[in-house]
């Protein structure tokens, strides 16, 4: 199974279990949404921890599923996955090691707190494929400064854990081998408290900006589906990646 879930002593774990790169295919995301719905129904759940098997958290979504006509299903399903994560009712901690790129990084942006290994890399390289990361367009400006968000999205360059910490995208940086233990220890501190209080605290904490995020992500998805994917360069960039060649931009 590409997604594994468990629940014990108030702490749930949702693990990406498709190493080495934990690619987010439509199948994986469907299982993720199903797992999230099941865990959210646990009345005594206090905190969710996102984990990943292997050397990398996730290299992102399956590029081949972004090509026409598959993008018409892929992008809405990806947006639904991000929404399910963002709306998860309890505090959520992401434990990140290795590469955390594209859709994988967008998944992490829905977490309340991120714990990262020293060698972790964060980035949204979609612009290199002639497209852009729709969820990050809504989430990143709320998590860091608009200028940091712009640099990440417009360059497609990745940043290291120390820079992500300085940008406010990561709460703690620890040795690579200690990431999961640190995240679970933090979850344990939260799990001492009332599930009812934690759920309402999260709702209150996000009330100031959740509507902005939801509107921005929805608008970005609309631009992606109905404008971007009509451009020649979007299709060329995605095809070039799947064919392992350099794209030839027409700038239209």
Secondary structure, DSSP 8 states (H G I E B T S, - for coil): --EEEEEETTEEEEEE--TTTT-B-HHHHHHHHHHHHHHHT-TT--EEEEEE-SS-SB--B-GGGGSTTTHHHHHHHHHHHHHHHHT-SSEEEEEE-SEEETHHHHHHTTSSEEEEETT-EEE-GGGGGT---HHHHHHHHHHS-HHHHHHHHHH---EEHHHHHHTTS-SEEE-GGGHHHHHHHHHHHHTTS-HHHHHHHHHHHHTTTHHHHHHHHHHHHHHHHHTGGGSHHHHHHHHHHHTTS-------
